[in-house]
Amino acid sequence: MAQKILKRSEVPAEFTWNLADMFESDEAWLKEYESLKEVPQKIQTFKGKLSESASVLLDCFKYDDEVGVRLGYLYGYANCKADEDTANGYYQDFRGKAMNVYVAISGASSFITPEIMAIPQETIDAFFAAEPALETYRRPIETIRRRAAHVLSGECEQLLATAAEMADCPDNIGSILRNADMRFPSVIDKDGNEHPLTDGTFVPMLENPDVDIRKQTFEKYYGRLSEFKNTIAATLDGQFKQLNFFSKARKYNSTLEASLDRTEVPVSVYHNLIETVHANMEKMYRYVALRKKLLGVEELHMYDVYTPIVADAANEISYDEAKETVLEALKPMGEDYINLLKKGFNERWIDVYENEGKRGGAYSSGNARPHPYVLLNHKDNLDSMFTIAHEMGHALHSYYSTNNQPVCTGDYVIFVAEVASTCNEILLMRHLLSKTTDKKERAYLINHFLDQFKGTVYRQTMFAEFELLMGKMAENGETLTADALSQKYLELNKLYFGPDMVSDDLIAMEWARIPHFFYNYYVFQYATGFSAAVAISSRILSEGKPAVDAYKKFLSGGSSTDPISLLKIAGVDMSSPEPINEALKLFDELITEMEELC
């Protein structure tokens, strides 16, 4: 019988995150919210004075750090509480309040960037010589001045900062529609039992060995999305209109360039990913043909891509078992890393199970003060065990960066964000493969590994290509209608899955369930991060401590230098197509092994 989805109030405390580490109560949060409302006025006392002396500039940066930490706590608490139950208006209001104060502070501090831009270089050099403590902020200062051509006047910067809250509306509307308002019809099995269909149960039910359950799940989920296709398309249209507005305002050539420039990633890296994957498409087609053969079906449908090829080897894995296996698999990372993992498990950094209204998917909060928070929607299966390894990779990356960098360079950029998470997953997979000689179990694990490649390199690159198409449509003045998006998505799906896959008509609606399309050219970094992680994990397992030490330097680097240089510390050059080609070479080798096992 299907497991009941609990109300939030029914979830045992040990499976929820301990937000008291941020604020002991809602009242304490509200008190800090009121206090932060006074910050804009104090920030304004620095306006027009940053070029006066090194000490004034230093004081401004220090205060900005202090406010940033406080805002992290404020928004972190509100965001976690709102995600516990997206239908709870009280905490949605908290999130709104946090965003309001963030926007007010951003607007009040918008003078900082143009004023720093206006300081002559010789004056900046003299400031560094006069005030050694200012050296902490050399990297942020140089980062600001690097983007001189895209920084506007103080008045215009304030206007753009004020518009930030409005720019978040498409994402917020889409999230509430998907997570709070939308309901899906249940799936009925052959015995007449009902299985609740939600964002959280969608993929697990597509893994079901019963093809009828998979087909029902697919058709009911995307059929329901189709009923809202015009509304969801309108939210994406609004998303790309706002991206286009900001990129034009800042004099960029495209929304892609505007997005990647913030993190110092060359546009060529994005295009290189798509081109390199296109050049390796025959490997994906080979995987699809193998899946079709091993499932023994005349037609392979889109609802067949998640179910394990070796279904009988799919064992139930409890949350406690999953944690212990992850700890064992990550031992090559060293005792300090393992102790941090245990700390996270034991001190309730994690919100474990799905409940009614809870945000779908999984994430690590990124804000590592006082420590990271991780949201899961855990199921007792292999995929959820990998999700633990993945999200705790993010969490410990944040922890290492925050605890080894000053506040101003403690946050890493999104280009490197997926490396640590995926490295953990690959170490876990290689650990599991090293522990079994059973052909059926080994085939099952390799299938899971192949699915990682398919889902992370090929699928995310397909998403990245679709996102690029949406950006170009917006830049050309085209409206992102549901019909146009569905047509383009279906064409891409056929290209990426090839001739042995039936691209069912309803898969054209998949774009409507991807929240990452609101994340501003984020998804390509899953594929580049996976490729980098393959190389790093291989070094860790073959070279031991020297590779681990180099990797921890990368984890501790924050944003102390550009992301391409940071990854070079760990031994990976992402300015080259080589890591992607190497990852896909491993993909091809695994397909060969799978053919031999089966």
Secondary structure, 3 states (H helix, E strand, C coil): CCCCCECHHHCCHHHCCCHHHCCCCHHHHHHHHHHHCCHHHHHHHHCCCCCCCHHHHHHHHHHHHHHHHHHHHHHHHHHHHHHHCCCCHHHHHHHHHHHHHHHHHHHHCCCHHHHHHHCCHHHHHHHHHHCHHHHHHHHHHHHHHHCHHHCCCHHHHHHHHHCHHHHCHHHHHHHHHHHHHCCCCCEECCCCCEECCCHHHHHHHHCCCCHHHHHHHHHHHHHHHHHCHHHHHHHHHHHHHHHHHHHHHCCCCCHHHHHHHCCCCCHHHHHHHHHHHHHCHHHHHHHHHHHHHHHCCCCEEHHHCCCCCCHHHCCCCCHHHHHHHHHHHCHHHCHHHHHHHHHHHHCCCEECCCECCCCCCCEECCCCCCCCCEECCCCCCHHHHHHHHHHHHHHHHHHHHHHHCCHHHCCCCHHHHHHHHHHHHHHHHHHHHHCCCCHHHHHHHHHHHHHHHHHHHHHHHHHHHHHHHHHHHHHCCCCCCHHHHHHHHHHHHHHHHCCCEECCHHHHHHHHHCHHHHCCCCCHHHHHHHHHHHHHHHHHHHHCHHHHHHHHHHHCCCCCCCHHHHHHHCCCCCCCCHHHHHHHHHHHHHHHHHHHHC
